[in-house]
Amino acid sequence: MKIHRASPLEPDQATMVDMANLVTQQVATFLTTLDSRPTHDRTVPEVEEKLAESFLSGPPENGTPFASLMDQLGTAAESAIESAGPRLMAALPGGGLYSSALAEFFTRALNRYGTLAAAAPALTALEEGVLRWMAQDVCGLPPGSSGILTTGGSMANLSAVVTARHDRLGEDIGRGTIYVSEQAHYSVAKAARIAGIRQQNVRMIPVAENLKMDLGLAAERIRADRSAGLRPFLLVATAGTTDTGAIDPLTDAGALADREDLWFHVDAAYGGFFRLTARGRERTAGIERADSVTLDPHKALFLPFGTGALVVREPARLHAAHEGSAPALQDVGTSDALPDYAQRGIELSRENRGVRVWLPLHLHGLSAFRDALDEKLDLAGHIHSKLSAVPRLDVPWHPELTAVAFAVRPRHPGATARRDADAATRQLLDRINSDGRAMVHSTTIAGRQLIRICVLAHRTHREHVDEVLDVITAGTAEL
């Protein structure tokens, strides 16, 4: 019998434990020093460029010691925006739960196949339980509703558009039209393009002064398009816009979709999990009318990036839009009780994604997430109150979620003053971000430059918000 030599690709148990210990020690040191880290790397561009170049070369013929490689990875991780830290208040920061990262390590190491139930029935049941909880308990969809875990909200929105297109248009997609707020996430229009919907048939519906979709204008456009021979088929509402966290009137949007026989999709990537709180549930009332909902656990459930979800009222419609078969799968069994996620989504080769959600939910319990989300809502109100008290700043909208937009006030009426105010707002943004203790982003709404501050990371607390507010008020005083 031939004796196989030990392969470096398969370390022994002691080596595996040593490697894992090195990783967890490095990660623990990193995470426990986040409070003292700047919000973004301050490496000079020449050094940063040299570092990037060092990672562009191919792998060596012979291996490199693991500890040395981990040192290199640590250096690379330092050269970045501090997206795990408590004072990053740009974009929609999530933080990344350590318990979810451990769950992902477990899943990846065991390497279970995640798209066919017969390959790992218990883990499929675990994932299906997570999805039913999201659909039924979080969103209020009826019994039988479920969905699929994705890599994020963009993929969820794509599958939602594909499902709506297949269900309402069949093969006749050329005249299909979509209706979405001009404040909606750009991934919806991108999904429509990928799904074969003509860009001129994506109707960007204006918003009212409160930045919510004007449903009266939407209804007029739907009727006009139908009269012109087009086929309206999808209405997309948003539960938490990226810029300000505005929530469209979901109940009325659902009623409009019913009257016009449109698929009703709610992009709740930002706001969906705030339904774990009483305030969030009240503000997103009407989401239960949806045919499909996008959720992002890597936002308001604080999970690591790469975790999204699409939940649907009737999973059979999701299945019909994504199903496929091949002779290579003829020996694979099916289950009446458990879904094959290959038939609910785009991917065939796919990891089991449920563990990264299931473990933190069961480890920490729902109350921990509810308390954290309530804290973020309180902090957003605190930010709005403090910034509104600064005479030079204008804070136009009260936050429904945890994003607050503000700008420097024009000193007097007129176009020139507005341009000067926009320039001052950009100057203030630069002052805030150059301090190193905070990072925020800008946006443009109705042609006006604004700064937006968003509290969403689980590590962000009152002391961090107050520190960032100090940076903002000091920068404003220097204008």
ZASE-907121 format. One record per residue: residue in three letters; z, x, y of N, C-alpha, C in turn. Coordinates in steps of 0.001 Angstrom, whole numbers, plus 500000, padded with zeros to 6 digits. Each point is the difference from the previous one (the first is absolute). Last residue first. Example, Ala and Ser with C-alpha at 12.3 -4.5 7.8 and 13.67 -1.06 7.14 Angstrom:
BEGIN
ser507080512850497750500060500820501190500730499230501090
ala499930500290494280500000499110501190500000500900501200
END
This chain:
BEGIN
leu510920484614578344498644499636500412499860499995501519
glu504087500750497297499264501178500475498597499670500489
ala503017496776498011500577500447501270499239501173500598
thr498876498377495680499598499050501035500505500443501368
gly501334502440496195498591500225500302499498499078501091
ala504365499373498423499917501272500726498556500301500384
thr500790496249497315500480499764501370499960501279500831
ile498770500302495420499066499149500741500452499818501447
val502816502345497010498788500781500257499024499192500853
asp503830497807498507500352501003501014498787500845500374
leu499556496979496455500033499300501288500378500944501133
val500203501657495627498609499823500412499925499268501340
glu504223500471498093499495501321500360498555499910500487
asp502022496126498306500534500335501320499524501375500459
val498840498601495651499309499198500999500489500353501400
his502219501948496398498660500571500127499201499249501063
glu504318498455498887500089501282500698498629500644500182
arg500397495886497535500217499835501444500025501343500730
his497338500235495481501173499207500362500193500024501522
thr496392501376495545500141499845501445501149499055500319
arg498258501094495551500918501023500511500234499887501506
his496898497246497483501370499645499612501019500996500528
ala495277498779502498500532500882498959501447499639499681
leu497381497879503503499775499463498663500566500886498898
val498943499044505651501143500378499164499789499390498624
cys496763501371504531500210499157498825501136500560499161
ile497181500093505127501086500608499243500332499048498853
arg495686500988503757500707499130499058501037500820499250
ile496881499942504897500707500799499004500701499022499074
leu495359499213503136501410499734499724500523501029499015
gln495430498552503464500680501013499201501477499638499841
arg495719496523500797501160500660500607500619501000499033
gly496278496802499192499592501058500907501126500790500626
ala500723496560496706499331499378501148499659501039501062
ile502696502383496794499950498547499846499446499412501284
thr500831505018497178499332499332501116499919498512499688
thr503465504430498522498965499058499588499366499432501262
ser503528504404498001499470499097501018499026499016499369
his504596502772497937498553499958500146499612499057501127
val504520503382498504499497498642500133498487500082500184
met504667503213498737498545499897499948499619498535500017
ala504457503774501108499443498671499760498499500109499842
arg502765503769500909501024499145499394499472498617499650
gly497427503495502261500306500405498630501034499141499308
asp497459500213504565501433500295499927500407500480498607
ser495607498327501268500182501450500139501467500401499915
asn498619495389499905499671500692498756500177501509500091
ile500814497216503857500856499570498881499746500863498771
arg497234500643503771501361500494500242500920499655498826
asp495598498296499982500011501447499753501393500582500193
leu499378495458501052499855500218498557500067501487499670
leu499882498790504507501308499738499408499955500214498493
gln495967500291502317500853501133500346501391499836499392
arg496984496465499588499589501110499141500862501240500265
thr500709496355502802500444499657498645499623501104499023
ala498449500314504401501433500297499936500560499682498620
ala495536498875500864500138501459499968501466500402499897
asp499061495454500548499552500453498679500158501511499864
ala500853498136504178501071499657499060499626500423498584
asp496782500482503377501082500969500197501145499742499025
arg496498496936500077499543501266499422501074501070500134
arg500859495907502041500038499848498542499529501275499306
ala499748499782504684501398500097499571500113499861498488
thr495784499338501920500393501408500121501430500202499527
ala498241495589500193499458500782498891500434501454500060
gly503147496063502129498695500622500197499595500899498855
pro505137498586502182498844499360499370498723500800500247
his504532502760499819499549498884500827498783499387499331
arg502445503365497794500850499968501201499605498868500943
pro499616500034494474499231500361501196500894499885501236
arg502313501024495254499541498920500876499077500551501093
val500721501966494913500429500234501376499408498901500877
ala500953498873494844499100500796500829500643500242501354
phe500796498055494346500394500086501406499030500905500741
ala501381497268494869498989500650500831500461499987501452
val502278499611494749500154499663501417498959500795500789
ala501434498323494557499150500795500881500146499493501430
thr501952498071495873500724501197500444499146500934500841
leu499562494580499372500419500886498916500680501214500615
glu498680496784502919500274499100498879500441500792498776
pro500310501306505534499585500288498621500356498880499028
his498572499561505285501230500139499228499624500189498534
trp496867501427504294500223499047498910501322500275499302
pro498318502564503953499407498660500111500414498990498943
val501881504247502832500088499732498558499508498564499805
asp499959504226503949499671498612499694500011499842498482
leu502350503756503761499313499648498765499771498498499887
arg502440502340503558498628500524500021499189499562498774
pro504747498878500639499130499344500979498542500452499936
val503628499549496017499469501137500765498971499457500990
ala502165497241496719500905500289501115499548501192500835
ser497803498568495980499789498974501026500869500244501225
leu500511502703496141498788500350500736499714498992501104
lys503714499177497171500204501230500764498764500368500819
ser499808496219497055500964499783501076500136501229500893
his497308500286496120499389499114500991500931499800501191
ile501674502393496329498975500768500708499379499157501106
his503006497844497138500707500960500850499007500821500824
gly498301497117496718500526499241501127500727500888500990
ala498548501969496045498845499657500831500432499182501213
leu503250501014496782499641501189500772498794499733500894
asp501396496640496968500980500169501076499629501181500895
leu497429499326496157499747498931500964500951500102501185
lys500719502939496451498791500374500745499632498923501020
glu503642499172497065500328501073500947498781500369500839
asp499393496987496498500703499365501116500381501033501059
leu498129501639496074498993499313500799500633499260501172
ala502851502134496894499208501000500713498964499338500902
asp502599497255497163500820500570501069499208501007500824
arg497924498190496191500170498971501026500799500556501181
phe499518502704496202498745499911500740500115498976501126
ala503653500434497134499829501265500719498725499975500836
ser500965496371497095500835499979501209499846501280500809
leu497878499347495681499303499420501147500823500048501276
gly500632503751496091500227498573500186499350499482501275
his500155504583497690500696499736501264500335498528500197
leu497744501515495974501060500973500263500830499605501219
his496145497496498780501099499759499067501159500963500229
leu496100500464502656500487498632500175501203499723499111
pro497735504212499619500842499868501196500532498592500229
leu497128500597496161501215500814499939500837499905501273
trp495678497764499664501066499398499202501292500807500074
val495911501588501985500570498872500747501241499471499290
arg497554503494498044500382500518501317500574498910500901
val498198498940495672501294500685499906500474500467501368
gly495644497836499178501160499142500167501317500728500072
arg495296501557499234500544500089501357501288499216500181
asn496814502688496056500868498838500172500710500132501344
glu495171502291499526501374500153499547500743498667500081
arg494592500671499164501008499752501037501381500171499400
ser494358499383499038501014501027499730501012499970501138
leu496968496787500696500222499913498564501028501042499567
glu498906497267505015500188501186499171500125499661498514
ile499556496697503581498808500834499961500123501114498972
gly502770495310499366499740500928501088498786500856499736
arg501854496699496981500472499437501272499664500892501193
gln499202500957495278499253498776500286500470499322501289
ala502077503928498260498595500380500140499142498797500369
tyr504581499559498856499742500219501424498596500537500256
asp502024496713496181499367501312500040499617500251501454
pro504172496650498366498643500233500501499511501412499691
leu503509496600497145499958501101500955498567500263500446
ala501138496523496850501181500004500858499919501033501111
asp496705499390496495500016498779500803501135500016501017
ser497299504335497945501235499233499902499888498759500866
thr496611503922497173500383499314501229501255499182499745
gly497418504744497691500497498637499911500322499421501362
val496303503832498448501234499803500761500413498538499915
asp495916502033498238501141500083499088501332499727500690
gln495714500100502304499990498900499036501178500021499036
leu498360502884503903501287499302500047500120498934498914
ala496061502689500802501072500963499749501367499346499969
pro495955497587501147500200500209498563501152500938499685
ala500217497146504497499182501102499506500249500153498509
ser500987496628504879500195500331498594499072501137499624
gly502550497029504526498894500768499441500300500310498549
glu501988497203504960499932500232498557498764500810499619
his501664498258504461500105501416499649499777500294498522
ala500017495563502225499272500850500941499944501456499569
ala502442496669497523498577499659499971499175500919500892
his504773500362499985499405500474498750498492499761499997
leu502478498191503510499974501458500135499312500622498789
arg500814495476499805498920500248500957499861501498500275
ala503513498440497252498719499839499303498826500274500934
pro504607499879501547499505501281499480498666499892499271
glu502249497057503956499436499747498670499411501301499461
arg502345500216504060500496498700499534499553499729498563
val500627505067501795499078498871500126500623498743499405
val500929505526502017500473498886499183499131498787500302
leu499967505707500553499324498752500320500559498938499076
ala501775505202501860499931498872499066499121498902500573
gly501633505807500302499649498738500638499943498894498965
thr501182505561500741500514498830499288499702498740500805
gly499381504762501266499190499767498811500432498798499197
phe503459502931503071498617499600500239499245499844498680
pro505280499318499730499050501062500353498588499451500193
leu504004496608501010499568500793498853499025501091500433
phe502446496247502497500349501417500182499550500893498847
leu499419495155501214500905500280498878500328501484499934
ala497041498287503382501325499406500172500851499947498734
lys495811502752499796500438499763501374501436499446499965
his497583500859496033500254501290500651500206499867501508
pro498989496209497159501347500520499733500266501353500644
asp496499496027501226500071501462499907501438500438499747
leu496378495357499461501330500545500264499939501519499869
thr496556495251500421500144501452499884501414500396500390
val497858495159498033500829500699500985499981501492499683
ser497323494772498880500299501390499657500757500650501143
asp499127495393500036499375500232498695500280501418499519
ala503302497184503507498896500934499796499433499930498588
arg503885497720502152498757499233499904498821500879499597
glu504484501609500946499940499386498667498746499135499815
ile501269502049504136499343500960499114499833499418498597
gly502379497869503645498597499649499839499257500948499088
ala504245501614502830499826498694499353498526499619500001
thr502409504035501773498775500014499192499812498693499236
arg503797500771502820498861500391500832498682500022499232
glu504191499003497803499699498974500998498724500335500770
arg501638503148496935499505498824499280499628498891500988
gly502017503911501700498640500248499549499402498808499286
arg504523499841501345499105499993501156498544500201499586
ala503353500259496664499880498627500506499030499937501174
thr499256503820496304501003499648501001499782498567500472
leu497059501997496913501302500157499347501137499658500953
arg495449500198501383500411498696499491501264500094499150
phe497586503743501753501050499508500892500435498591499610
phe496346502242497878501313500188499387501153499706500958
gly495345499534501504500304499202498820501408500145499474
gly497445502150503928501081499031500146500484499318498744
tyr496421503508500226501143500404500821501145499003499865
ala496030499093497670500346501366499619501235500478500752
ala497448495607499617501424500179500303500457501391499582
asp495469496724500639500296501429499940501431500188500494
val497425495594497810500947500505500992500210501489499757
his496073495866498788500655501268499671500925500393501141
phe496961495578497978500978500405501011500741501240499520
trp495008497189499213501046500804499359500925500495501106
leu497354495498500969499886501457500012501086500609499123
asp498717495190501594499742500468498632499712501503499969
glu501398497099503772498642500548499969499613500550498635
arg504333498088500843499048499037500564498553500474499836
asp503544502913498677499893498827499120498934499028500505
ala501061503707502690499264500424498803499819498834499031
leu502669499257503773498593500148500382499150500396498794
ala504639499846499419499463498641500139498522500039500377
gly502342504066499811499812499444498665499412498603500043
ala501177501995504037498834500687499432499710499477498599
asp503867498488502170498803499391500579498733500661499465
thr504082501834498627499930498606499544498732499332500507
leu500969504430501460499556499916498610499872498565499500
pro499660502785504685500596498706499601499544499619498594
asp500374505266501356499159498839500282500703498711499579
ile502350504611501549499778499191498800499178498780500390
ala501113505385502004499779498571500244499658499285498696
gly501026504859501074500718499187499026499831498510500202
thr497895503848502441501197499373500568500807499188499001
asp496049502868498860500354500398501360501344499458500451
thr498043498884495666500411501398500097500525500332501388
thr500492494989498105498921500899500401500541501409500171
gly501762495579497380500456501296500482498845500917500334
ala498879496179497417501453499877500148500546501375500357
thr494892497367500284500807501215499911501469499670500198
ala495090497406498113501076500045500993500839501249499758
val494825498034498584501028501021499809500985499937501159
leu495935496894497301500810500126501209501130500975499700
leu494901498565497659501275500720499979500625500031501383
phe495658497918498863500696499968498705501384500623500020
pro495080497897502757501377500470500192500766499926498682
arg494725500106500959500969499497499016501382500604500271
leu495115498616503027500797501050499368501040499371499072
gly496856497639502975499534500295498657500722501134499309
ala500808497802504401498872500938500065499503500415498621
ser503811497187500573498848499265500546498753500873500053
arg504057501973498751499550499093498938498779499199500470
asp502087502804503108499320500782498966499473499105498886
ala502593498044503413498704500443500525499218500779498951
arg504406498657498986499107498839500051498608500401500495
ile503337503322499972499704499576498624499001498847500007
arg501713501454504119499019500947499454499609499627498569
glu503364497481502185498711499792500654498927500898499396
ala504431500566498548499442498745499493498626499728500605
ala502424503716501604499559500222498618499338498748499442
leu502017499751504217498727500715500061499453500272498606
gly504206498065500199499037499066500572498622500634500091
leu503719502577498673499430499206498916499029498937500505
asp501777504895501652499744498700500618499280499132498972
met503443504291499054498654499449499912499914498622500649
lys503658503429501823499774499254498763498595499393500025
leu502304502491503613499282500833499024499852499341498634
asn501737498227504336501032500514499097499413500816498848
glu497208497806503202500783501010500713501091500605499133
ala495967498135497215500648499469501196500817501113500665
val495544501104497026501410499641499887500482499408501313
pro494840500335497315500914500437501060501423499500499770
ile496446501028496017500472498883500817500962500512501070
met495848501947496925501259500477500570500477498954501008
arg496537499873495579500323499449501319501379500483500446
val495846501491496604501456500139500086500400499595501414
asn495449500323498569500621498773499495501516500109499899
gln497058503587501300499837498962501023500579498663499567
gln499964503674496989500973500210501074499869498962501105
arg498822499047494801499373500559501191501014500109501135
ile501279500294494792499913498993501059499417500652501247
gly501128502203495696498641499514500194499846498908501032
ala503918502800498526499743498861499112498634499363500224
ile501573503560502748499896500526498637499644498889499018
arg500832498728504452498777500800499916499788500527498585
ala503990497707500910498863499079500028498687500766499859
ala503974502462500431499899499378498677498800499063499935
lys501033501861504160499485501038499098499809499438498595
ala502074497293503187498567500115500290499349501045499099
val504600499642499569499395498724499604498493500038500246
ser502886503597501315499621500042498585499361498694499541
tyr501941500843504420498575500277499845499554500049498543
his504038496875501961499794501383499569498519500234499701
ala501217496195503587500203500270498576499746501467499691
gln499481497498504265501142500897499842500268500345498534
glu496622496920501380499607501290500561501151501005499974
ser499544495964496332500453500277501362499505501361500478
val497267497081496371501167500865500046500347500276501456
tyr496336497471496211500654499773501289501332500735500009
ile494766499911497263501444500230499946500569499847501403
thr495209498492496915500647500444501237501517500010499837
gly494828499836497019501451499878500056500585500552501285
arg495324499869498205500371499141501131501515499845500148
gly497979502689496467499343500396501241500414499192501205
ile501218499695495091500952500551500970499390500265501370
asp499443497660495000499319499741501276500889500471501150
glu501284499972495308499024501066500248499313499861501357
gly504630497665499627499238500374498817499077501163500311
leu503262497565502971498572500206500231499195500237498734
arg504877499205500207499411499022500914498480500139500158
asp502723502860497061500463498634499772499233498990500848
his499215504717500450499567499534498679500336498523499803
arg501522502055503984498530499956499965499497499431498676
ala504619500821500464499579498848500802498486499838499973
thr501755503793497886500394498786499279499558498748500753
val499328504184502058499123499869498830500311498710499238
val502815501145503588498678499598500495499039499778498834
ala504252501674498935500102498626500500498650499492500487
ser500412504498498650499991499100498844500112498542500427
leu500309503221503411498674500037499386499923499047498812
asn504166500614502101499106499177500810498585499982499426
ala503099502817497923500375498604499779499096499070500801
met499558504616500630499438499598498711500346498549499682
ser501884501736503906498541500011500129499329499568498704
gly504778500567500267499492498763500562498491499953500114
gly502004503216496221500395499685501362499363498713500476
thr499591501833495548500425501225500679500431499742501435
thr500624496131496268498885500830500448500543501280500621
leu501426495489496530500454501077500869498827500928500282
ile499794494566498802499780501359499525500567500980501016
gly500931494464498521499053500828500723499799501346499365
ser502298494427499985500259501405499676499001500845500782
ser501804494428498760499377500968500899500420501416499624
gly501789496101497857498696500406499485499292500999500877
pro503453496596502211500083500600498662498601500272499454
pro499937499803505262500510499156498904500146500759498687
leu500729502281504952498877499415499276500513499288498752
gly502530502612503470500126498563499817498803499342499356
cys501257504824501221498992499262500762500079498484499839
val503215502951497791499811500523501355499067499099500802
asp500877498830495471501268500073500726499809500454501445
gln496118499635497167500739498744499976501271500050500835
ala496978503846499616499200498805500272500869498770500206
met502040504168498822499352500092501307499283498702500353
trp501883500316495712501057499953501021499391500040501395
arg497128500606496409500413498596500092501115499834501023
leu498559504383499089498974499239500710500359498522500131
val502827502893497485500012500396501411499022499146500800
gly499960499476495360501212499429500578500130500319501474
glu496531501975497561499717498590500240501219499290500585
glu500463504476498662499140499907501180499697498549500349
leu502436500802496069500786500441501152499187499836501279
ala497818499246495955500902498889500319500859500334501211
thr497294503399498331499167498969500623500850498796500389
leu502055503365497578499784500438501378499073499043500743
ala500757499154495453501263499853500724499844500418501457
pro496214500462497023500370498611500314501290499859500796
ala496116503593499112501414500171500363500559498634500384
ala495611500382498189500312501428499999501464500263500315
ala497940495615500098500263500447498633500400501468499940
ala498612497872504122501357499643499586500335500540498619
leu496697502207503636499856499129498832501377499737499414
thr499520502813503823499105498876500297499766499060498828
gly502680504413500540500543498866500727499097498812500212
tyr501623504588496720498801499349500520500395498654500600
arg503273504437499653499615498767499322498797499358500704
asn502790504422500554498546499786500025499565498779499191
leu504268502719501034499745499301498737498532499583499864
ala501368502111504001500262500925498899499719499345498650
arg499663497439503976498912500968499892500201500947498825
thr503394496810501016498767499341499573498881501005499768
phe504125501578501743500169499500498631498686499419499471
phe500134501247504506500029501188499137500102499587498531
glu500391496618503176498616500448499886499894501256499134
ala504246498311501040499310499070499105498562500440499779
leu502503502337503154500436500329498638499329499087498976
ala499243499066504507499334501255499642500392500435498591
ser502162496305501839498634499654499631499208501241499612
ser504385500518501620500036499358498680498605499613499533
tyr500607501758504371500137501034498970499967499379498609
leu497546497747504303501275500019499282499992501059498904
gly497190499306504779499883500442498611501344500119499306
gly497969498870504876501079500909499608499877500539498596
gly497290496987503314500774499395498918501119500872499482
pro496612498921504753500669500964499118500855499316498945
leu495771499001503206500952499122499306500748500853498984
ala497934501830504746499340499279498908500972498985499393
ala502840503311502549498576499763500187499455499258498791
met504456501952500833499873498585500344498574499682500418
leu503582503949497812498576499674500052499885498496500224
arg504190502214499336499551499822501384498483499904500127
pro502596500725495810500523498796500657499475499750501404
gly497305502559495670501147500142500883500378498745500760
ala496216501208496912501193499526499297501208499910500925
ser495667501659501397499878498580499669501170499460499195
glu498554504111503250501167499746499157500082498517499662
ile495548503174500922500840499006500665501150499666499064
ala498009504769499101499625498584499932500841499179500968
ser500369504650497523498930499928500991499445498584500040
glu503317501145496845500598500193501321498957499831501104
ala498723499912495428500672498753500386500630500106501383
ala498014503843498047498977499015500355500630498698500486
thr502847503347498345499420500414501275498951498998500470
gly501838499352495756501000499747501028499491500362501378
leu497356501052496273499985498565500273501012499631501081
gln499935504437498487498775499699500741499930498519500370
asp503519501395497261500181500541501351498778499690500863
met499743498945495493500851499041500705500309500477501412
leu497607502886497171499179498854500379500810498953500751
ser502259503696498207499137500429501093499133498850500494
ala502686499309496218500832500104501203499167500409501206
phe497921499887495703500276498665500535500800500066501298
pro496611503992498422501346499495499708500289498680500724
thr494982501114498674500933500489501016501380499454499674
gly495144500947496804500996499172500661500884500734500992
asn494756501268498890501283500043499305501055499294500835
glu495663499944501628499699500045498572501276499972499183
pro500040497645504867499825501331499407499654499908498520
pro498629496156503823501131500491499204499706501367499388
gly497568498565504718500137499472498655501163500613499244
ser499836499328505498499402500831498954500278499400498626
leu501781498260504132498629499573499756499318500810498906
phe504474500623501994499981498976498957498585499519499675
ser500962503222503429500542500570498766499979499000498853
glu498718498769504454498963500780499314500501500547498672
ala503045497771502857499056499068499383498930500750499214
leu503011502569502489500681499366498873499059499047499278
lys498487501965503970500054501001498930500665499420498751
glu499958497359503865498646500125499460499960500993498845
glu504014499548502372499738498793499216498615500050499357
val501223503403502982500755500135498756499735498806499095
glu498087499888504266499396501095499237500697500176498657
pro501670496749503172498763499622499307499395501111499149
val505298499745500709498884500244500913498697499759499239
thr504492497394498711499302501232499685498816500169500949
arg503430496376499556499659500686501241499348501355499749
asp500832494781497449499955501453499883499546500633501315
his502603495262499947498697500529499610500029501516500077
thr503906497423500738499173498923499454498608500470499606
pro504487503177499746499164499360501022499079498973499362
arg504813501175497760498611500439500058499260499328501157
ser504616499259498342499890501161500884498563500475500177
asp501246496311497131500549499705501320499794501142500985
leu498846500348495302499020499298500827500502499764501420
thr501935502161495832499931500686501299499028499307500954
thr500799498650495413501324499998500626500029500764501318
leu496005499735497295500377498662500455501343499975500709
phe498352504121498119499097499505501036500493498670500568
thr502230501836496303500259500802501199499169499495501166
ala499164498056495853501311499582500511500363500768501263
val496043501221497698499862498696500649501323499558500613
gln499991503939497456499224500203501224499868498693500774
gln502084499835495812500831500741500950499271500191501323
thr497652498018496437500999499082500558500922500707500985
val496710502629497731499380498992500866501058499115500652
leu501413503141496827499517500686501196499395499005500987
asn501349498414495786501152500326500843499560500673501289
ala496741499128496713500439498766500655501179500258500928
met498482503590497380498985499628500989500422498752500770
asp502706501377496412500087500952501110499003499645501104
val499842497511496025501216499683500748500134500926501205
met496475500841497021499785498734500702501205499640500864
thr500358503728497198499138500285501148499730498730500800
ala502411499607495997500798500727500989499180500281501255
gln497815497988496281500941499096500665500794500706501087
asp495208502060498993501072499531499126501018499209500815
pro494703500173501391501236500787500032501043499443499041
glu494595499737500469501065499194499407501280500820499964
leu495945501807501656499868498630500497501105499092499479
pro499356504573498637500715499901501278499895498605500612
ser499856500908494630499125499903501169500828499947501272
ala500620502119494716500571499163501053499088500025501221
arg497771500771495251500853500720500946500545499017501036
his498582498730494887499568499966501395500987500767500873
ile498481500329494613501145499910500899499495500057501440
lys497669498398495082499899500786501220501214499761500889
met499737499768494484500000499150501202500000500884501251
END
